[in-house]
């Protein structure tokens, strides 16, 4: 990414002292030793990378880990069959775990520390944690089952080793009681989660290997139980006809699963959390960036957790650290998108100490690697050469402009990722057939990307972007309030003329409509705006009539969310395409109630809305009301 003002010395020091995720790369007091706070920062930075991964990546990483457990069972049985010395029999038991942990695969018991730490900090919701656990555990069990099939039918064991493998598996399935299994598994979970904590405090691979080997050697020597190993043993016995599946799962795997979870979560993660200080996240987050979930979000939030530590380059880190009003403008072509940037600059210029962050997003072909070959650097360097017109707009509008160039396979998703990382006050973007994100290319589901907006969004359907005559249909609410803020800024910057439209059902409500518009205009600094009260009851028809003389119509979002509907072509607002002028679609972040989170729905936060009588959409109704009372 490009930056015209970063300090090379600071950049070098940052690269040495801190990883790209923001977590410390060396200790603050002693470079080769991390404090508890610094270890915690490293844990949650890694957890965020894992917990926000896609289902496919998590699942197949977990499958690989589950299959690697087969190595542990195979070597444990083979060496035990070859020697009567129990110590010799367990010497290679840790090999499968070394393969998993050092290789970065997903193991359920390892995930009782990092994602839980993230959840304790309210940086990921409980449903997010449970989703993560379910995917990883399912993948582990799938991999373990595949390994058990290979051991049972692949001729891997000779007769003596098969006998020993059956003996080892039956010790847990038949010879150990439910509660004994549970408490033995608690200690195993404690060991595994403790290993993860220690690994994050180690700075070299040799130390990590030694810790993993010694710790996992303690599991068979202490006659303890690990849930994925136990599941593999159960499937092995089932395939050989020596155990029924249901009793094996409920009387062997279940108590081990519960014990491993309790040992990892309570005895390690929670204890380690409370030994940290209030500074445990201070160095892992950029100044002014708050990402904690509210209690309802934390307890009942959607399955996509918020990103923890933003992956920022030097430009982004500078932006986040600034106490300035900032407008982010994603563009696809620096030469053709200048009108949008100028409009955003005009809006920003009416704020004190404002800046415009232009993000040039280049859609990279899927087959082009963005991690090797210097492709990203070449693309972004070429983009930087084409920014002269963009920088010139800053001088014209008397506002600071910062430019970031970004190559991506998923242009639409990058808009939201960048907004969540840098936290602007407003994102101004253009929507149309010539924009990359018109097709909404995204790896994650659209609802996951757009459901919780990180800031205000202003989306322009461009037919010239002339802000001289602005029409604002309104029935109150935060979204039309955003339209008013933008209109007021343009009125001050370029002398735009503003007209307010309020629709009522019949002429008897005209006085109430006029009173509402007077109050609303005064509240939003538009006292001199022309006011129209339409008594026809049909909002879209009223907008089309009033838009005949307008150059820009500013419409608030629908209840169920504007961006996801635009991307899925389900907006159901014919007026957007039927008026002759440009259209501004405004949407503010909304908080969903506890009831909504429990039972679904897209209800917007009425605490921010002005509920006014007599306003509804006779054409579309319900959730499709564009300026209805629950806008």
C-alpha atoms as one frame of an Amber mdcrd trajectory, in Angstrom:
protein
   0.000   0.000   0.000   1.146   3.502  -0.656   2.007   6.247   1.778   3.511
   9.583   1.034   4.298  10.641   4.570   5.417   7.649   6.624   8.710   7.807
   8.497  11.094   5.038   7.274  12.808   4.817  10.659   9.484   4.383  12.453
   8.415   1.759   9.908  11.564  -0.283  10.476  11.223  -0.088  14.243   7.549
  -1.070  13.983   8.441  -4.097  11.848  10.988  -5.224  14.434   8.949  -4.604
  17.567   5.486  -5.638  16.411   3.914  -8.201  14.162   1.610  -7.111  11.332
  -1.425  -7.962  13.447  -0.393  -5.458  16.100   0.700  -8.067  18.670   4.162
  -7.622  20.258   6.996  -9.465  18.513   9.474  -8.865  21.358   9.096  -8.206
  25.068   8.895  -4.609  26.224  11.183  -5.061  29.255  13.309  -7.998  28.093
  13.277  -8.608  24.353  13.399 -12.414  24.683  10.792 -12.644  27.447   7.127
 -11.663  27.312   5.063 -10.452  30.244   1.642 -12.001  30.952   0.005  -9.007
  29.243   2.146  -9.449  26.134   1.486 -13.195  25.970  -2.235 -12.450  26.212
  -1.964  -9.969  23.354  -0.248 -12.592  21.194  -2.884 -15.183  22.090  -5.851
 -13.029  21.140  -4.197 -11.729  17.973  -3.777 -15.330  16.803  -7.298 -16.181
  17.988  -8.798 -13.462  15.836  -7.092 -14.895  12.765  -8.563 -18.311  13.564
 -12.045 -17.346  14.720 -12.739 -15.186  11.661 -11.561 -17.876   9.229 -14.028
 -19.405   6.815 -15.769 -22.690   7.547 -13.848 -24.489   4.815 -10.416 -23.477
   6.119 -11.275 -24.316   9.726 -12.869 -27.646   8.902 -10.104 -29.040   6.707
  -7.410 -27.808   9.079  -9.273 -29.663  11.823  -9.574 -32.774   9.635  -5.801
 -32.756   9.165  -5.351 -32.455  12.929  -7.775 -35.306  13.598  -6.019 -37.560
  11.128  -2.654 -36.637  12.696  -3.981 -38.035  15.996  -3.939 -41.397  14.235
  -0.143 -41.124  14.288  -0.247 -40.828  18.074  -2.495 -43.883  18.446  -0.469
 -45.844  15.891   2.895 -45.171  17.555   1.528 -45.639  21.072   0.160 -49.078
  20.166   3.213 -50.104  18.118   5.833 -49.197  20.726   3.744 -50.611  23.563
   3.479 -53.880  21.656   7.234 -53.922  21.030   8.236 -53.281  24.641   6.921
 -54.186  28.064   8.394 -50.977  29.475   5.530 -48.434  29.665   7.939 -45.509
  29.356   9.307 -46.824  26.073   5.740 -47.372  24.838   4.865 -43.699  25.153
   8.098 -42.181  23.848   6.581 -41.267  20.449   3.066 -40.515  21.721   3.569
 -36.717  21.362   4.555 -36.905  17.677   1.011 -36.379  16.369   0.535 -33.371
  18.644   3.861 -31.887  17.560   2.731 -32.241  13.980  -0.547 -30.465  14.795
   0.626 -27.594  16.987   3.842 -26.688  15.242   2.138 -27.164  11.879  -0.653
 -24.766  12.863  -3.562 -27.190  12.490  -6.800 -26.822  14.445  -7.164 -29.107
  17.465 -10.190 -28.787  19.715  -8.335 -28.903  23.023  -5.904 -26.276  21.780
  -8.908 -24.050  21.058  -9.956 -23.932  24.699  -7.467 -21.060  25.112  -7.208
 -18.545  22.205 -10.889 -18.215  21.172 -12.001 -18.255  24.802  -9.585 -15.429
  25.615 -11.075 -13.453  22.730 -14.588 -14.138  24.010 -13.744 -13.195  27.605
 -12.598  -9.823  26.291 -15.981  -9.434  24.516 -14.190  -9.207  21.177 -16.077
 -12.249  19.875 -19.550 -13.420  20.815 -20.422 -16.645  22.592 -22.234 -17.970
  19.478 -19.041 -17.258  17.532 -17.046 -19.319  20.026 -19.525 -22.200  19.928
 -19.575 -22.131  16.125 -15.788 -22.273  16.090 -15.682 -25.165  18.543 -18.336
 -27.102  16.608 -16.492 -26.766  13.294 -13.133 -27.736  14.790 -14.517 -30.658
  16.799 -16.442 -31.975  13.787 -13.283 -31.761  11.673 -11.175 -33.462  14.358
 -13.663 -36.304  14.686 -13.867 -36.673  10.910 -10.097 -36.897  10.603  -9.886
 -39.291  13.551 -12.585 -41.523  12.031 -10.718 -41.630   8.702  -7.554 -42.608
  10.561  -9.392 -45.299  12.514 -10.697 -46.793   9.257  -7.147 -46.889   7.885
  -5.861 -48.614  11.026  -8.728 -51.122  11.171  -8.822 -52.120   7.489  -5.500
 -50.993   6.045  -3.311 -53.757   7.399  -1.200 -51.214   9.294  -1.029 -53.300
  12.492   0.285 -56.812  12.788  -1.555 -59.248  15.036   0.422 -58.392  18.164
   0.014 -54.640  17.673  -3.696 -55.037  16.948  -4.121 -56.843  20.260  -2.248
 -54.072  22.061  -4.240 -51.344  20.307  -7.492 -53.008  21.372  -6.202 -53.293
  24.946  -5.261 -49.603  25.083  -8.602 -48.515  23.648 -10.648 -50.756  25.919
  -8.895 -49.403  29.017 -10.824 -46.179  28.645 -13.995 -47.608  27.140 -14.539
 -50.485  29.590 -12.182 -50.222  32.554 -12.535 -46.577  33.607 -15.636 -45.072
  35.191 -17.462 -41.986  33.874 -16.326 -39.608  36.620 -12.806 -40.975  36.614
 -12.632 -40.316  32.876 -13.952 -36.806  33.445 -11.386 -35.803  36.073  -8.512
 -37.412  34.206  -9.600 -35.442  31.148  -9.671 -32.232  33.205  -5.955 -32.605
  33.868  -5.311 -33.398  30.202  -7.208 -30.256  29.175  -5.170 -28.255  31.659
  -1.955 -29.582  30.116  -2.981 -28.828  26.539  -4.190 -25.282  27.238  -1.092
 -24.672  29.344   1.060 -25.776  26.424  -0.656 -23.248  24.171  -0.013 -20.424
  26.654   3.656 -21.380  26.991   4.063 -21.677  23.208   2.876 -18.094  22.783
   5.523 -16.991  25.261   8.286 -18.852  23.400  10.273 -17.116  20.693  11.873
 -20.049  18.878  10.764 -23.355  17.364  13.133 -25.520  19.426  11.590 -24.289
  22.672   8.110 -24.951  21.313   9.030 -28.490  20.258  10.465 -29.263  23.683
   7.426 -27.903  25.512   4.981 -29.839  23.334   6.934 -33.083  23.623   7.303
 -33.037  27.400   3.751 -31.885  28.051   2.041 -34.447  25.820   4.299 -37.197
  27.128   2.583 -36.582  30.476  -0.829 -37.616  29.118  -0.135 -41.359  28.628
   2.305 -41.492  31.549  -0.354 -39.999  33.824  -3.041 -42.300  32.398  -4.976
 -39.253  31.220  -7.367 -38.945  28.274  -7.577 -36.653  25.245 -10.938 -36.368
  23.478  -9.761 -36.725  19.866  -7.534 -39.716  20.731 -10.452 -41.231  22.662
 -12.820 -40.735  19.721 -10.333 -42.400  17.373 -10.063 -45.329  19.787 -13.855
 -45.650  19.989 -14.240 -45.712  16.209 -11.441 -48.271  15.983 -13.238 -50.550
  18.475 -16.575 -50.045  16.693 -15.040 -51.029  13.344 -13.623 -54.179  14.905
 -17.026 -55.061  16.361 -15.908 -54.801  19.969 -17.997 -51.760  21.006 -21.342
 -50.187  20.087 -21.072 -46.599  18.850 -23.611 -44.911  21.157 -22.254 -46.309
  24.440 -18.733 -45.501  23.273 -19.684 -41.873  22.636 -21.770 -41.299  25.779
 -19.731 -43.314  28.280 -16.220 -42.624  26.989 -15.965 -39.694  24.577 -18.501
 -37.401  26.312 -16.876 -37.325  29.782 -13.476 -36.816  28.176 -14.831 -33.974
  26.042 -16.379 -32.230  29.043 -13.270 -32.734  31.155 -10.887 -31.442  28.480
 -13.091 -28.380  27.984 -13.362 -27.584  31.688  -9.643 -28.071  32.256  -8.692
 -25.853  29.363 -11.242 -23.095  29.858 -11.453 -22.747  33.637  -8.138 -23.895
  34.995  -5.923 -22.262  32.385  -7.647 -19.638  30.260  -9.599 -17.925  33.029
  -6.722 -18.106  35.494  -4.302 -16.673  32.943  -6.791 -13.943  32.092  -7.055
 -12.772  35.693  -3.304 -12.687  36.148  -3.086 -10.023  33.446  -3.473  -6.311
  34.094  -5.724  -3.688  32.531  -2.938  -3.129  29.992  -3.397  -6.590  28.512
  -4.857  -5.144  25.299  -3.278  -1.712  25.337  -0.406  -2.422  22.984  -2.368
  -4.692  20.688  -4.880  -2.056  19.650  -4.301   1.248  17.958  -5.262   4.350
  19.886  -8.943   5.209  19.885 -10.032   1.855  18.457 -12.716   0.197  20.576
 -14.078  -3.120  19.382 -15.730  -4.646  22.425 -19.190  -6.087  21.866 -22.159
  -4.942  23.901 -23.507  -7.513  26.353 -26.446  -8.477  24.082 -24.068  -8.788
  21.112 -21.659 -10.839  23.213 -24.326 -13.234  24.516 -26.545 -13.557  21.463
 -24.560 -12.029  18.606 -24.432 -13.370  15.116 -21.918 -16.059  14.224 -19.438
 -13.606  12.727 -17.342 -12.113  15.505 -15.813  -8.706  15.225 -12.281  -8.592
  14.054  -9.879  -8.132  16.964  -6.576  -6.536  16.083  -6.835  -4.646  12.798
  -4.166  -5.496  10.246  -3.043  -1.980   9.445  -0.333  -0.635   7.226   1.483
   2.572   8.130  -1.115   4.773   6.382  -4.023   3.118   8.172  -2.299   3.213
  11.563  -1.776   6.956  11.152  -5.438   7.442  10.250  -6.690   5.495  13.246
  -4.493   7.481  15.580  -5.858  10.822  14.349  -8.620  12.678  16.163 -10.217
  13.874  12.932 -13.497  13.631  11.064 -12.748  11.195   8.271 -14.598  10.133
   5.145 -13.498   6.916   3.438 -14.085   6.751  -0.318 -13.565   3.392  -2.077
 -12.953   3.858  -5.807 -12.187   1.617  -8.758 -10.656   4.106 -11.195  -8.713
   7.219 -10.074  -9.521   9.035 -13.329 -13.259   8.384 -13.609 -14.249   8.475
  -9.936 -13.085  12.022  -9.240 -16.670  13.341  -8.941 -17.364  11.022  -6.023
 -14.110  11.995  -4.292 -14.865  15.686  -4.813 -18.352  15.302  -3.351 -16.898
  13.501  -0.299 -14.256  16.205   0.034 -16.972  18.892  -0.025 -18.827  17.102
   2.780 -15.626  16.670   4.811 -14.587  20.286   4.286 -17.513  21.453   6.439
 -16.101  19.613   9.450 -13.257  20.902  11.566  -9.967  19.036  11.143 -11.304
  16.659   8.494  -9.632  14.309   6.042 -10.666  12.100   3.126  -9.229   8.594
   2.856  -9.418   7.415  -0.765  -9.067   3.645  -1.107  -8.307   2.482  -4.633
  -9.403  -1.157  -4.697  -8.027  -3.153  -7.614  -9.871  -6.383  -8.396  -7.153
  -9.003  -8.884  -7.914 -12.127 -10.953  -8.471 -15.234  -8.850  -5.541 -16.982
 -10.499  -3.150 -14.161  -9.590  -1.251 -14.795  -6.364  -1.300 -11.908  -3.902
   1.225 -13.460  -1.543   4.166 -14.143  -3.823   5.984 -12.881  -6.873   5.720
  -9.208  -6.016   2.354  -8.939  -7.787   0.754  -6.760  -5.113   3.662  -4.334
  -5.055   3.571  -3.920  -8.834  -0.202  -3.374  -8.921  -0.190  -0.869  -6.074
   2.836   1.015  -7.433   1.063   1.432 -10.768  -2.038   2.652  -8.929  -0.020
   5.276  -7.040   1.178   6.804 -10.311  -2.436   7.581 -11.307  -3.420   9.609
  -8.245  -2.495  13.126  -9.371  -6.119  14.098 -10.054  -7.187  12.768  -6.641
  -4.557  14.755  -4.761  -5.493  17.861  -6.775  -9.030  17.624  -5.380  -7.641
  18.049  -1.890  -6.187  21.412  -2.811  -9.361  22.413  -4.644 -11.634  21.581
  -1.691  -9.120  22.608   0.996  -9.142  19.223   2.706  -6.421  16.664   3.388
  -6.553  13.576   1.164  -4.787  10.317   1.979  -4.621   7.540  -0.594  -4.333
   3.786  -0.095  -4.057   1.330  -2.990  -5.200  -2.201  -2.343  -5.211  -5.289
  -4.587  -7.775  -7.902  -3.629  -9.669 -10.911  -4.926 -12.809  -9.722  -3.088
 -13.332  -6.020  -3.734 -16.737  -5.708  -2.029 -15.541  -7.405   1.138 -12.466
  -5.177   1.287 -14.654  -2.084   1.720 -16.067  -3.431   4.969 -12.780  -4.859
   6.211 -11.059  -1.515   5.642 -13.888   0.385   7.344 -13.783  -1.919  10.360
 -10.006  -1.575  10.613  -9.779   2.199  10.272 -13.162   3.266  11.739 -14.071
   6.317   9.593 -17.120   8.434  10.392 -18.561   7.978   6.899 -18.029   5.718
   3.885 -19.060   7.317   0.588 -19.221   4.857  -2.280 -20.758   4.633  -5.718
 -23.079   1.838  -6.853 -23.552   1.043 -10.518 -22.977  -1.433 -13.310 -19.446
  -0.128 -13.856 -18.372  -0.669 -10.243 -16.511  -3.824  -9.192 -18.730  -4.315
  -6.161 -21.942  -4.154  -8.188 -21.685  -7.942  -8.453 -20.856  -8.093  -4.713
 -18.006 -10.550  -5.043 -17.368 -11.808  -1.530 -16.037 -14.934   0.100 -18.169
 -14.559   3.224 -21.987 -14.473   3.058 -23.417 -11.039   2.267 -25.420 -10.938
   5.484 -22.271 -11.573   7.504 -20.440  -8.727   5.762 -23.186  -6.099   5.792
 -25.279  -6.967   8.846 -23.404  -4.765  11.313 -22.100  -1.656   9.626 -18.939
  -0.214  11.171 -19.923   3.400  10.397 -22.297   5.568   8.371 -22.628   4.628
   4.688 -23.641   6.917   1.814 -24.137   5.038  -1.468 -24.573   7.033  -4.661
 -26.384   5.818  -7.746 -24.592   8.201 -10.106 -26.338  10.098 -12.878 -23.982
  13.050 -12.782 -23.485  13.642  -9.028 -24.811  17.199  -9.227 -25.630  18.298
  -5.639 -27.199  21.648  -6.554 -30.854  20.598  -5.943 -31.252  18.011  -3.168
 -34.547  16.301  -2.284 -34.825  14.542   1.099 -37.922  12.399   1.702 -38.209
  11.829   5.452 -40.414  10.486   8.204 -37.648  10.778  10.798 -35.088   8.222
  11.864 -31.285   7.980  11.859 -30.872   7.207   8.158 -32.701  10.255   6.851
 -30.814  12.158   9.553 -27.598  11.111   7.821 -29.048  12.368   4.517 -29.742
  15.696   6.223 -26.181  15.965   7.535 -24.748  15.382   4.073 -27.220  17.825
   2.504 -26.414  20.498   5.101 -22.693  20.091   4.408 -23.240  20.392   0.651
 -25.534  23.357   1.174 -22.751  25.128   3.028 -19.973  23.997   0.677 -21.526
  24.516  -2.745 -24.737  26.427  -2.030 -27.012  23.460  -2.649 -30.750  24.014
  -2.499 -32.566  21.508  -0.226 -36.207  20.389  -0.384 -37.821  18.239   2.312
 -40.653  15.825   1.484 -43.020  14.224   3.997 -45.860  11.940   2.909 -49.155
  11.567   4.769 -52.219   9.481   4.033 -54.815  12.198   3.407 -55.288  15.986
   3.504 -56.532  15.917   7.108 -52.951  15.176   8.204 -51.380  18.102   6.366
 -51.011  20.279   9.467 -49.352  17.473  11.399 -46.998  16.850   8.483 -46.043
  20.513   8.283 -45.380  20.615  12.019 -43.194  17.555  11.728 -41.151  19.039
   8.876 -40.680  22.327  10.766 -39.348  20.479  13.784 -37.207  18.071  11.778
 -35.699  20.824   9.629 -34.786  22.889  12.696 -33.200  19.896  14.379 -31.007
  19.143  11.361 -29.963  22.688  10.489 -32.158  22.932   7.370 -34.510  25.722
   8.470 -34.324  27.456   5.093 -35.151  24.281   3.123 -38.308  24.207   1.015
 -40.940  21.906   2.543 -43.465  19.695   0.753 -46.208  17.688   2.470 -47.682
  15.186  -0.004 -51.150  13.916   0.883 -51.277  11.056  -1.640 -50.086   8.319
   0.742 -47.855   6.678  -1.896 -44.265   7.504  -0.976 -42.527   6.360  -4.146
 -44.989   8.197  -6.363 -44.535  11.320  -4.251 -40.751  11.091  -4.558 -40.964
  10.753  -8.347 -43.198  13.825  -8.578 -40.967  15.922  -6.326 -37.771  14.699
  -8.027 -38.653  16.283 -11.379 -36.658  19.394 -10.454 -34.045  17.684  -8.235
 -30.476  16.732  -9.163 -29.972  14.438  -6.146 -32.524  12.467  -4.093 -31.336
  11.369  -0.623 -33.231   8.306   0.646 -32.834   6.556   4.006 -32.276   2.813
   4.337 -34.979   0.180   4.556 -35.553  -1.583   7.857 -33.790  -4.758   6.845
 -30.633  -3.033   5.680 -29.714  -1.191   2.544 -26.377  -2.674   1.515 -27.323
  -6.330   1.662 -30.417  -5.553  -0.435 -28.444  -3.607  -3.003 -25.957  -6.438
  -3.319 -28.656  -9.101  -3.637 -30.761  -6.955  -6.005 -33.712  -7.138  -3.596
 -34.071  -3.457  -2.718 -37.619  -3.239  -4.134 -37.322   0.530  -4.542 -38.364
   1.236  -8.111 -37.934   4.933  -7.483 -34.160   4.510  -7.304 -34.064   3.600
 -10.981 -37.077   5.614 -12.185 -36.020   9.122 -11.202 -33.849  11.014 -13.677
 -31.379  12.372 -11.128 -28.679  10.791  -8.960 -29.767   9.007  -5.785 -28.056
   8.986  -2.394 -28.919   5.959  -0.255 -27.987   6.555   3.383 -27.659   3.965
   6.115 -26.477   4.247   9.698 -25.307   1.354  11.894 -28.200  -0.117  13.842
 -28.203  -2.109  17.061 -30.584  -5.043  17.187 -32.576  -5.737  20.309 -32.153
  -8.840  22.449 -35.541 -10.074  21.201 -34.400  -9.651  17.597 -31.180 -11.544
  18.255 -33.068 -14.410  19.851 -35.846 -14.716  17.279 -34.431 -13.038  14.187
 -35.655 -10.142  12.089 -34.166  -6.902  10.918 -35.713  -4.365  13.260 -33.759
  -1.137  13.423 -32.923   0.652  16.624 -36.005   2.707  17.438 -34.196   4.465
  20.253 -32.549   6.540  17.555 -35.680   7.014  15.452 -38.375   9.630  15.487
 -41.659   7.738  15.333 -44.179   9.867  13.461 -47.807   9.041  12.693 -49.370
   8.828   9.302 -46.307   7.794   7.299 -46.236   4.495   5.470 -45.420   3.083
   2.084 -48.660   2.272   0.350 -46.821   0.602  -2.493 -44.440  -1.740  -0.722
 -45.348  -1.633   2.968 -43.784  -3.609   5.820 -40.034  -3.991   5.889 -39.733
  -2.391   2.459 -40.858   1.032   3.682 -38.181   3.444   2.578 -39.163   6.385
   4.724 -41.779   4.900   7.001 -42.040   5.521  10.739 -39.569   2.754  11.609
 -37.097   3.781   8.961
